[in-house]
Amino acid sequence: MLSSRIKRVAGSPTLAISTRAKEMRADGIDVVDFSVGEPDFPTPQNIKDAAKKAIDENHTRYTPTTGIPDLKKAINDNLNHHYGLTYEPNEIMVSSGAKNCLYNAAVALFNPGDEVLLPAPYWVSYPEQLNLVDAVPVILNTTEEHGFKITPDQLEASITEKTRALFLNNPSNPTGATYTRSELEQIGRIIVARDILVISDEIYDRIVYNDFEFTSFPSLGEEVKKRTILINGFSKTFAMTGFRLGYACGPKEIISAMARVQSHDTSNPCSISQKAGVEALNGPKTALDTMINKFSDRRDLILSKLSAIEGVTCHPPEGAFYVFPNFQKCIQNLSDRGLEIHSSDDLAKYLLEKAHVAVVPGEGFGADGYVRLSYAASAATIKDGMERITQLLSQPTPTPH
Ligand SMILES: Cc1ncc(COP(=O)(O)O)c(C=O)c1O
């Protein structure tokens, strides 16, 4: 009954675990949820006001497929201000979230059998979107020791005549790993020499810590820029996940092909969200600064709590709002104690059922043995959740919670 294509595609594991956590909460269970992929702050007031004003002023109709001119101008001004980038209006397309941009790009760019390089750990939707267009994800495994980043040699060795593109998620979900300018330059030289595309998902670009100097990949020069599709959005930086607003910038031939996909799919992103997006980019950024300072404190807090758990290691993230600790030794210990826990998936279920803490298992990100915790949660919640995990894992003989 179903297509062979959809049978190859798994549902989002991050959404699955947060749905289970919500169900448990609905049953009156006090669950600490580290699985969410969105800021816990409300959308800033000025952005909410702009959305209300958009409705009152009747911005409630279809818009141009690729987005309203004032939003495209705000996107260009913002990229120019931060990274010295310039895009013409026909090189920018606004969609219903960055996820929608990525899918439009996959449909517009890839033929069945095309190879697309995917550094692991990867964000869960990349391989599934590639599966949906019959492209072939080629996994480039990275290590914790190397900060979860690909090396130039590894990239060079992975390119074949079927390779069309490399996915770069910088800063990364789930690891928080963020490439320095010189690391990106090395990657840039290879992709120019081998003439492949880069889909650079920079949705966490403004969420970096300890004065990390973020470099946008297409800002490395014209040759890199003409091979890059830059993806960004409003969900994370402006706490606007529900508005469903993201954008792609790139060569006009590619953007116009993506626009053809969108014209037959969603038609255009929500008119009200687009007006809110203009305000997000042009209005005051004080709420953003407050949010990042809070995330920075929580990052330090969760790292210190993780370091206190025996056998757990964690690469300190440079960006985004996730930690991706290595629980391999803990899993081994629990299995040695006779528990049926042999994978991150088993561990996540155990933590949810016994400690009532929701984390996302690493398998969906291509990294068994790891789990992802989001620290988009209050300091009190982080302390509570980490205390529960520590206690459960240090119990000599696990007992029901
Ligand atoms: C790396 C990455 N890209 C894209 C997205 C999608 O964001 P949006 O809400 O704009 O669709 C997410 C959301 O979790 C993400 O983590």
The ligand as a Tripos MOL2 file, in Angstrom:
@<TRIPOS>MOLECULE
LIG
   16    16     1     0     0
SMALL
NO_CHARGES

@<TRIPOS>ATOM
      1 C1         20.4910   21.4830   12.6180 C.3       1 LIG1
      2 C2         19.0740   21.8580   12.4220 C.ar      1 LIG1
      3 N1         18.6770   22.2580   11.2080 N.ar      1 LIG1
      4 C3         17.3990   22.5910   10.9790 C.ar      1 LIG1
      5 C4         16.4490   22.5440   11.9760 C.ar      1 LIG1
      6 C5         15.0300   22.8730   11.6340 C.3       1 LIG1
      7 O1         14.6330   24.1050   12.1060 O.3       1 LIG1
      8 P1         13.2410   24.7720   11.6900 P.3       1 LIG1
      9 O2         12.4520   24.8650   12.9420 O.co2     1 LIG1
     10 O3         13.6280   26.1360   11.1460 O.co2     1 LIG1
     11 O4         12.6080   23.9370   10.6480 O.co2     1 LIG1
     12 C6         16.8100   22.1200   13.2540 C.ar      1 LIG1
     13 C7         15.7960   21.9940   14.3210 C.2       1 LIG1
     14 O5         15.9150   21.2470   15.2420 O.2       1 LIG1
     15 C8         18.1640   21.7930   13.4880 C.ar      1 LIG1
     16 O6         18.5860   21.3990   14.6970 O.3       1 LIG1
@<TRIPOS>BOND
     1     1     2 1
     2     2     3 ar
     3     2    15 ar
     4     3     4 ar
     5     4     5 ar
     6     5     6 1
     7     5    12 ar
     8     6     7 1
     9     7     8 1
    10     8     9 2
    11     8    10 1
    12     8    11 1
    13    12    13 1
    14    12    15 ar
    15    13    14 2
    16    15    16 1
@<TRIPOS>SUBSTRUCTURE
     1 LIG1         1 GROUP 0 **** ****
